């Protein structure tokens, strides 16, 4: 398992829907990568760049993250994105 350091968060993208709300089937190449993901691991926080960082995310949160944020990583045939907590824009409430 990937264990993030400091204020980093490991995300797993949630697959985009294959059809639009009106029922139009989307081709796989026309789909944009989703910016919605599930948190799979959270770093401990602590002192980052001279400031105290308290982690607000927990494993299992569904989040919206910045389009160009993070680093994509492939581990055990799964794709993950490692971002700073600041790159997460919002959580999705159920």
PETAMO-V402961 format. One record per residue. N is the residue number from 1. PHI is phi in whole degrees, 0 to 359 (999 if undefined). Layout:
n=N phi=PHI
n=N phi=PHI
//
This chain:
n=1 phi=999
n=2 phi=276
n=3 phi=247
n=4 phi=287
n=5 phi=256
n=6 phi=49
n=7 phi=261
n=8 phi=273
n=9 phi=226
n=10 phi=261
n=11 phi=243
n=12 phi=238
n=13 phi=299
n=14 phi=265
n=15 phi=301
n=16 phi=287
n=17 phi=290
n=18 phi=279
n=19 phi=233
n=20 phi=280
n=21 phi=299
n=22 phi=276
n=23 phi=95
n=24 phi=280
n=25 phi=283
n=26 phi=264
n=27 phi=287
n=28 phi=298
n=29 phi=279
n=30 phi=268
n=31 phi=280
n=32 phi=274
n=33 phi=301
n=34 phi=289
n=35 phi=248
n=36 phi=246
n=37 phi=213
n=38 phi=251
n=39 phi=284
n=40 phi=250
n=41 phi=200
n=42 phi=228
n=43 phi=289
n=44 phi=281
n=45 phi=78
n=46 phi=100
n=47 phi=278
n=48 phi=229
n=49 phi=53
n=50 phi=79
n=51 phi=237
n=52 phi=284
n=53 phi=245
n=54 phi=257
n=55 phi=284
n=56 phi=256
n=57 phi=264
n=58 phi=230
n=59 phi=303
n=60 phi=102
n=61 phi=298
n=62 phi=263
n=63 phi=226
n=64 phi=250
n=65 phi=238
n=66 phi=299
n=67 phi=305
n=68 phi=256
n=69 phi=276
n=70 phi=81
n=71 phi=234
n=72 phi=277
n=73 phi=226
n=74 phi=249
n=75 phi=219
n=76 phi=51
n=77 phi=62
n=78 phi=243
n=79 phi=257
n=80 phi=232
n=81 phi=233
n=82 phi=256
n=83 phi=230
n=84 phi=281
n=85 phi=304
n=86 phi=296
n=87 phi=280
n=88 phi=275
n=89 phi=273
n=90 phi=196
n=91 phi=255
n=92 phi=258
n=93 phi=281
n=94 phi=271
//
